[in-house]
Amino acid sequence: MNSDRLLSVLGTLVIRAAGSAVTVLFALVVSRYMETGAAAHFFLLFNITVVAAICFRWGLDEVIIRKVASAPTSERLALAHRLIWLAHRRVIQWTAASLTAAVLLLHPNLRALMTALMPAEIVVAAVASAMVALVACIGRVYQGLGRTSLAAFLLNILIPMMSLIGLLLMVSQRWDIGALDMMLLYASVAIGAYAIVMAPYYWMFRARIAESKSTSIGDALAERQAANKLGGVVMAQQILIWGALFCVPFAYGDLAYNGFIVAQKISTLVSLVMLAANFTLAPRFAQLYASRNMSALRTLTRTSAMLILLSSIAIAGLVFMARDIPFNFARISTDMTIVVAILLIGQVFFALSASLSIILSMSLDETFLLYAQGGINVAGVIVFIWASFQGEIELACLAFPGAYLVLAIVLASRARVIGAL
């Protein structure tokens, strides 16, 4: 890894760290100033929105990085316009389906089954998810073009920072903040962020729509197929934590849920270097594989994997030592020491597996990734749910390091097979 690329990773690390800090602070402020039940309900809605935003783009953002980065320089702009057009079509379809679901919930029989969610909440969540998904796709264009700092800001800081500012203003006015209020704030911020990132791009985008519509059926089909597989990979990669986030409140109650949310948020700090390295190096991985420069690809893979593993262990130790600070600020009285330790270990293995996953993704190996991520993480969810109804939350959390360790071993073996490690 040359000095310019290392500096780029460090720059992205600073931005990702700032974004993670804002996200963690946002969760802490919610836990501190909202009533316990309202905070738990907002976290449920927010996590649904996060999942929905990934569903709405369903792997297309990964395709955007790979195709834009590996395309000839003269073709990148036209390709980016075509992919952004495809992203808008895909997001609109998902949004329409979500709004239809909200309308169906008005039926009394369905309302009886879905007492946890109100139609208005689903509408707001759908709008927020659509805007977040489109911002992510536009950010990935900049990432593929090598403008990683701008892309990292758009994807990691813009929306969390604006949401935190809005929340602090609400707190300063001593508002009685409810879950729907928070979702309206988040949706408004997401709409504003979309307007900001799309404004300088709008007229060029309109000029290219006709050209985008004339894209060959073969190209469009290949892009959709790759996106569908990578969407499954992304969902599978996150399904264990999402399964836990949806299971914990039912198995352990609101107090444990709020504590688990804080523990989960601070444990994700372990992955900062991984996120920065993957974000910066993904276009380079795609370029090396497309040019079949396997020797350079192996060197870069090994260097990045070792950097990520060592830095993740160091960050995990620092976070564990400072764990009391965020819990005290959030006024979480439940003892989560063992949970934090287990989640930190799990995040170390997750960071390693994610670094290998991005290499396979940029190497066009999404089919294997889909089966590996899906099979292992679904098994982890099943173990977590079973354990959550058998004993304490600490027992259930062991599913995290177990699943991620197995996944890291499987992906490392596959990387060796294709010559990338």
C-alpha positions as CSV (number, residue, x, y, z in Angstrom):
1,M,0.0,0.0,0.0
2,N,1.7,3.2,-1.2
3,S,1.8,6.4,0.8
4,D,-0.9,8.2,-1.2
5,R,-3.3,5.3,-0.7
6,L,-2.5,5.1,3.0
7,L,-3.1,8.9,3.4
8,S,-6.4,8.4,1.6
9,V,-7.4,5.6,4.0
10,L,-6.4,7.8,7.0
11,G,-8.5,10.7,5.6
12,T,-11.5,8.4,5.1
13,L,-10.9,7.0,8.6
14,V,-11.2,10.5,10.1
15,I,-14.4,11.1,8.3
16,R,-15.9,7.7,9.2
17,A,-14.8,8.1,12.8
18,A,-16.6,11.5,12.9
19,G,-19.7,9.9,11.4
20,S,-19.6,7.0,13.9
21,A,-19.1,9.4,16.8
22,V,-22.1,11.5,15.6
23,T,-24.2,8.3,15.2
24,V,-23.3,7.1,18.7
25,L,-24.0,10.5,20.2
26,F,-27.3,10.6,18.5
27,A,-28.3,7.3,20.1
28,L,-27.1,8.4,23.5
29,V,-29.0,11.7,23.3
30,V,-32.2,9.8,22.4
31,S,-31.7,7.4,25.3
32,R,-31.0,10.2,27.7
33,Y,-33.8,12.6,26.9
34,M,-36.7,10.4,25.6
35,E,-38.9,8.4,27.8
36,T,-37.8,4.7,27.8
37,G,-40.8,3.3,25.9
38,A,-40.7,6.1,23.3
39,A,-36.9,5.7,22.8
40,A,-37.3,2.0,22.4
41,H,-40.1,2.5,19.8
42,F,-38.1,5.0,17.9
43,F,-35.1,2.7,17.8
44,L,-37.4,0.0,16.4
45,L,-38.6,2.3,13.7
46,F,-35.2,3.6,13.0
47,N,-33.8,0.1,12.5
48,I,-36.6,-0.7,10.2
49,T,-35.7,2.4,8.2
50,V,-32.0,1.3,8.0
51,V,-33.0,-2.1,6.7
52,A,-35.5,-0.6,4.3
53,A,-32.9,1.8,2.9
54,I,-30.6,-1.1,2.1
55,C,-33.5,-3.0,0.6
56,F,-34.5,0.0,-1.6
57,R,-31.1,0.1,-3.3
58,W,-30.7,-3.7,-3.0
59,G,-27.0,-4.0,-4.0
60,L,-27.0,-1.4,-6.7
61,D,-24.6,0.8,-4.7
62,E,-22.1,-2.0,-4.8
63,V,-22.5,-2.4,-8.5
64,I,-22.0,1.4,-9.0
65,I,-18.6,1.3,-7.2
66,R,-17.4,-1.7,-9.2
67,K,-18.6,-0.6,-12.6
68,V,-17.6,3.1,-12.3
69,A,-14.2,2.3,-10.9
70,S,-13.3,-0.3,-13.5
71,A,-14.7,1.6,-16.5
72,P,-12.4,3.6,-18.8
73,T,-12.2,7.2,-17.7
74,S,-14.0,8.5,-20.8
75,E,-17.0,6.3,-20.1
76,R,-17.4,6.8,-16.4
77,L,-19.7,9.9,-16.5
78,A,-22.2,8.3,-18.9
79,L,-22.1,5.1,-16.9
80,A,-22.7,6.9,-13.7
81,H,-25.8,8.6,-15.1
82,R,-27.2,5.3,-16.3
83,L,-26.7,3.7,-12.9
84,I,-28.2,6.6,-11.1
85,W,-31.3,6.4,-13.3
86,L,-31.6,2.8,-12.5
87,A,-31.3,3.6,-8.8
88,H,-34.2,6.0,-9.0
89,R,-36.4,3.5,-10.8
90,R,-35.5,0.8,-8.2
91,V,-36.1,3.1,-5.2
92,I,-39.4,4.3,-6.6
93,Q,-40.7,0.7,-7.0
94,W,-39.7,-0.2,-3.4
95,T,-41.3,3.0,-2.0
96,A,-44.5,2.4,-3.9
97,A,-44.6,-1.1,-2.3
98,S,-44.0,0.3,1.1
99,L,-46.7,2.9,0.8
100,T,-49.1,0.3,-0.4
101,A,-48.3,-1.7,2.8
102,A,-49.1,1.4,4.9
103,V,-52.5,1.8,3.2
104,L,-53.3,-1.9,3.7
105,L,-52.6,-1.5,7.5
106,L,-55.7,0.7,7.6
107,H,-57.8,-2.4,7.4
108,P,-59.0,-3.3,11.0
109,N,-57.9,-7.0,10.7
110,L,-54.3,-6.1,9.8
111,R,-54.2,-3.4,12.4
112,A,-54.9,-6.0,15.0
113,L,-51.9,-8.0,13.9
114,M,-49.5,-5.0,13.6
115,T,-50.2,-3.0,16.8
116,A,-46.6,-2.0,17.1
117,L,-46.6,0.1,13.9
118,M,-49.0,2.9,12.7
119,P,-49.6,3.6,9.0
120,A,-48.3,7.1,9.5
121,E,-45.0,5.8,10.9
122,I,-44.6,3.4,7.9
123,V,-45.2,6.3,5.4
124,V,-42.6,8.5,7.1
125,A,-40.1,5.6,7.3
126,A,-40.7,4.8,3.6
127,V,-39.9,8.3,2.6
128,A,-36.8,8.5,4.8
129,S,-35.6,5.1,3.5
130,A,-36.0,6.2,-0.1
131,M,-34.1,9.4,0.4
132,V,-31.3,7.7,2.3
133,A,-31.0,5.0,-0.4
134,L,-30.7,7.6,-3.2
135,V,-28.1,9.6,-1.3
136,A,-26.1,6.4,-0.8
137,C,-26.2,5.6,-4.5
138,I,-25.1,9.1,-5.5
139,G,-22.3,8.9,-2.9
140,R,-21.1,5.6,-4.4
141,V,-20.7,7.4,-7.8
142,Y,-18.2,9.7,-6.2
143,Q,-16.5,6.8,-4.5
144,G,-16.1,5.0,-7.8
145,L,-14.7,8.2,-9.3
146,G,-12.0,8.2,-6.5
147,R,-13.5,11.1,-4.6
148,T,-13.6,9.1,-1.4
149,S,-13.6,12.0,1.1
150,L,-16.7,13.6,-0.4
151,A,-18.4,10.2,-0.7
152,A,-17.6,9.3,2.9
153,F,-19.1,12.7,4.1
154,L,-22.3,12.1,2.1
155,L,-22.7,8.5,3.3
156,N,-21.6,8.8,6.9
157,I,-21.8,12.3,8.3
158,L,-24.4,14.5,6.5
159,I,-27.6,12.8,7.6
160,P,-26.5,11.8,11.2
161,M,-25.1,15.3,11.8
162,M,-28.2,17.1,10.6
163,S,-30.4,14.7,12.6
164,L,-28.3,15.3,15.8
165,I,-28.5,19.1,15.4
166,G,-32.3,18.9,15.0
167,L,-32.6,16.6,18.0
168,L,-30.5,19.0,20.1
169,L,-32.7,21.9,19.1
170,M,-35.8,20.0,20.1
171,V,-34.2,19.2,23.5
172,S,-33.2,22.8,24.0
173,Q,-36.8,23.8,23.5
174,R,-37.9,21.2,26.1
175,W,-40.2,19.5,23.7
176,D,-42.0,16.3,24.7
177,I,-40.4,14.2,22.0
178,G,-42.2,11.1,20.8
179,A,-41.1,8.4,18.4
180,L,-43.1,9.8,15.4
181,D,-41.6,13.2,16.1
182,M,-38.1,11.7,15.8
183,M,-39.0,9.9,12.6
184,L,-40.4,13.1,11.1
185,L,-37.2,14.9,11.9
186,Y,-35.1,12.0,10.4
187,A,-37.2,12.0,7.2
188,S,-37.0,15.8,6.9
189,V,-33.2,15.6,7.2
190,A,-33.0,12.8,4.6
191,I,-35.1,14.8,2.1
192,G,-32.8,17.8,2.7
193,A,-29.7,15.7,2.2
194,Y,-31.1,14.3,-1.1
195,A,-31.8,17.8,-2.3
196,I,-28.3,18.9,-1.5
197,V,-26.5,16.0,-3.2
198,M,-28.8,16.0,-6.2
199,A,-28.9,19.8,-6.8
200,P,-25.5,20.1,-8.7
201,Y,-26.3,16.9,-10.6
202,Y,-29.9,17.5,-11.6
203,W,-29.5,19.2,-15.0
204,M,-26.8,16.8,-16.2
205,F,-29.0,13.9,-15.0
206,R,-32.0,15.2,-17.0
207,A,-29.9,15.5,-20.1
208,R,-28.8,11.9,-19.8
209,I,-32.2,10.3,-19.1
210,A,-32.9,9.6,-22.8
211,E,-29.5,8.1,-23.2
212,S,-29.9,6.0,-20.1
213,K,-33.2,4.7,-21.3
214,S,-31.6,3.5,-24.5
215,T,-29.1,1.3,-22.6
216,S,-28.8,-2.2,-24.2
217,I,-31.0,-4.8,-22.5
218,G,-28.0,-7.0,-21.9
219,D,-26.1,-4.3,-20.0
220,A,-29.2,-3.4,-17.9
221,L,-30.0,-7.0,-17.2
222,A,-26.4,-7.8,-16.1
223,E,-26.4,-4.8,-13.8
224,R,-29.7,-5.8,-12.2
225,Q,-28.6,-9.4,-11.7
226,A,-25.4,-8.3,-10.1
227,A,-27.2,-5.8,-7.9
228,N,-29.8,-8.4,-6.8
229,K,-27.0,-10.8,-5.7
230,L,-25.0,-8.1,-3.9
231,G,-28.2,-6.8,-2.3
232,G,-28.7,-10.3,-0.9
233,V,-25.0,-10.2,0.3
234,V,-25.5,-6.9,2.1
235,M,-28.7,-8.0,3.7
236,A,-27.1,-11.3,4.8
237,Q,-24.0,-9.5,6.2
238,Q,-26.3,-7.5,8.5
239,I,-29.0,-9.9,9.3
240,L,-27.5,-11.2,12.5
241,I,-27.4,-7.7,14.2
242,W,-30.8,-6.8,12.8
243,G,-32.3,-10.1,14.0
244,A,-30.9,-9.3,17.4
245,L,-32.2,-5.7,17.4
246,F,-35.7,-7.0,16.6
247,C,-35.5,-9.9,19.1
248,V,-34.1,-8.3,22.2
249,P,-37.0,-6.0,23.1
250,F,-39.4,-9.0,23.0
251,A,-37.1,-11.3,24.9
252,Y,-35.7,-8.9,27.5
253,G,-37.8,-5.8,27.6
254,D,-37.3,-2.0,26.9
255,L,-34.6,-1.4,29.5
256,A,-32.4,-4.2,28.2
257,Y,-33.1,-3.1,24.6
258,N,-31.9,0.5,25.2
259,G,-28.8,-0.9,26.9
260,F,-28.2,-3.3,24.0
261,I,-28.6,-0.5,21.5
262,V,-25.9,1.6,23.3
263,A,-23.6,-1.5,23.6
264,Q,-24.1,-2.3,19.9
265,K,-23.4,1.3,18.8
266,I,-20.1,1.6,20.7
267,S,-19.0,-1.9,19.6
268,T,-19.2,-0.8,16.0
269,L,-16.4,1.7,16.6
270,V,-14.1,-1.4,16.3
271,S,-14.9,-1.5,12.6
272,L,-13.8,2.1,11.8
273,V,-10.5,1.1,10.2
274,M,-12.2,-1.7,8.3
275,L,-14.8,0.7,7.0
276,A,-12.3,3.3,6.0
277,A,-10.0,0.8,4.3
278,N,-12.8,-0.9,2.4
279,F,-14.3,2.4,1.4
280,T,-11.1,3.7,0.0
281,L,-9.7,0.5,-1.5
282,A,-12.8,-1.0,-3.0
283,P,-12.4,0.9,-6.3
284,R,-8.7,-0.2,-6.4
285,F,-9.7,-3.9,-5.8
286,A,-12.1,-3.6,-8.7
287,Q,-9.5,-2.1,-11.0
288,L,-6.8,-4.7,-10.1
289,Y,-9.2,-7.6,-10.7
290,A,-10.5,-6.2,-13.9
291,S,-6.9,-5.9,-15.2
292,R,-6.1,-9.4,-13.9
293,N,-3.2,-8.0,-11.9
294,M,-3.5,-10.8,-9.3
295,S,0.0,-10.3,-7.7
296,A,-0.8,-6.7,-6.8
297,L,-4.3,-7.7,-5.7
298,R,-2.9,-10.3,-3.3
299,T,-0.4,-7.9,-1.8
300,L,-3.0,-5.2,-1.3
301,T,-5.4,-7.8,0.2
302,R,-2.9,-9.1,2.7
303,T,-1.8,-5.7,3.8
304,S,-5.3,-4.4,4.3
305,A,-6.4,-7.5,6.1
306,M,-3.5,-7.3,8.6
307,L,-4.0,-3.6,9.1
308,I,-7.7,-4.1,9.8
309,L,-7.2,-7.0,12.2
310,L,-4.5,-5.3,14.3
311,S,-6.3,-2.0,14.5
312,S,-9.6,-3.6,15.3
313,I,-8.1,-5.4,18.3
314,A,-6.5,-2.2,19.6
315,I,-9.8,-0.2,19.2
316,A,-11.7,-3.0,20.9
317,G,-9.5,-2.7,24.0
318,L,-9.8,1.1,24.1
319,V,-13.6,1.0,23.8
320,F,-13.9,-1.6,26.5
321,M,-11.9,0.5,28.9
322,A,-14.0,3.6,28.2
323,R,-17.4,1.7,28.2
324,D,-18.8,3.4,31.3
325,I,-18.7,6.9,29.8
326,P,-21.5,6.4,27.2
327,F,-23.6,4.2,29.5
328,N,-23.5,6.8,32.2
329,F,-24.4,9.6,29.8
330,A,-27.3,7.6,28.4
331,R,-28.5,6.8,31.9
332,I,-28.4,3.1,31.3
333,S,-28.5,1.3,34.7
334,T,-28.5,-2.2,33.3
335,D,-25.1,-3.9,33.6
336,M,-23.9,-4.6,30.1
337,T,-20.2,-5.2,30.8
338,I,-20.2,-8.8,29.5
339,V,-22.4,-7.9,26.6
340,V,-20.0,-5.2,25.5
341,A,-17.0,-7.5,25.7
342,I,-18.7,-10.2,23.6
343,L,-19.9,-7.7,21.0
344,L,-16.4,-6.2,20.8
345,I,-14.9,-9.6,20.1
346,G,-17.6,-10.3,17.5
347,Q,-16.8,-6.9,15.8
348,V,-13.1,-7.9,15.5
349,F,-14.1,-11.0,13.6
350,F,-16.8,-9.1,11.7
351,A,-14.2,-6.5,10.6
352,L,-11.9,-9.2,9.2
353,S,-14.8,-11.0,7.4
354,A,-16.1,-7.7,5.9
355,S,-12.6,-6.9,4.6
356,L,-12.5,-10.2,2.8
357,S,-16.1,-9.8,1.6
358,I,-15.4,-6.5,-0.2
359,I,-12.5,-8.2,-2.0
360,L,-14.7,-11.0,-3.2
361,S,-17.4,-8.5,-4.2
362,M,-15.1,-6.4,-6.3
363,S,-13.8,-9.7,-7.8
364,L,-17.2,-10.6,-9.2
365,D,-17.7,-13.5,-6.8
366,E,-21.1,-12.3,-5.4
367,T,-22.7,-15.8,-5.9
368,F,-20.4,-17.4,-3.4
369,L,-20.7,-14.4,-1.1
370,L,-24.4,-14.7,-1.1
371,Y,-24.4,-18.4,-0.1
372,A,-21.7,-18.0,2.5
373,Q,-23.0,-14.8,4.1
374,G,-26.6,-16.0,3.9
375,G,-26.0,-19.5,5.3
376,I,-23.7,-18.6,8.1
377,N,-25.5,-15.4,9.3
378,V,-28.9,-17.0,9.1
379,A,-27.6,-19.8,11.3
380,G,-26.3,-17.1,13.7
381,V,-29.8,-15.5,13.8
382,I,-31.4,-18.8,14.6
383,V,-28.9,-19.5,17.4
384,F,-29.4,-16.0,18.8
385,I,-33.2,-16.2,18.9
386,W,-33.1,-19.7,20.4
387,A,-30.6,-18.6,23.1
388,S,-32.5,-15.4,23.9
389,F,-35.4,-17.5,25.1
390,Q,-33.2,-20.0,26.9
391,G,-31.1,-17.7,29.2
392,E,-29.6,-14.3,29.7
393,I,-28.7,-11.9,27.0
394,E,-25.0,-12.6,27.4
395,L,-25.6,-16.2,26.3
396,A,-27.5,-15.1,23.2
397,C,-24.7,-12.6,22.2
398,L,-22.2,-15.4,21.9
399,A,-23.8,-16.0,18.5
400,F,-22.0,-12.9,17.2
401,P,-18.3,-13.9,17.6
402,G,-19.2,-17.5,16.7
403,A,-20.8,-16.7,13.4
404,Y,-18.3,-14.0,12.3
405,L,-15.3,-16.2,13.1
406,V,-16.7,-19.0,10.9
407,L,-17.5,-16.5,8.2
408,A,-13.9,-15.1,8.2
409,I,-12.4,-18.5,7.9
410,V,-14.7,-19.4,5.0
411,L,-14.1,-16.2,3.1
412,A,-10.4,-16.4,3.6
413,S,-10.4,-19.9,2.1
414,R,-12.4,-18.6,-0.9
415,A,-10.1,-15.6,-1.5
416,R,-7.2,-18.0,-1.7
417,V,-9.0,-20.2,-4.2
418,I,-9.6,-17.3,-6.6
419,G,-6.1,-16.0,-6.2
420,A,-6.9,-12.8,-4.2
421,L,-5.2,-13.8,-1.0
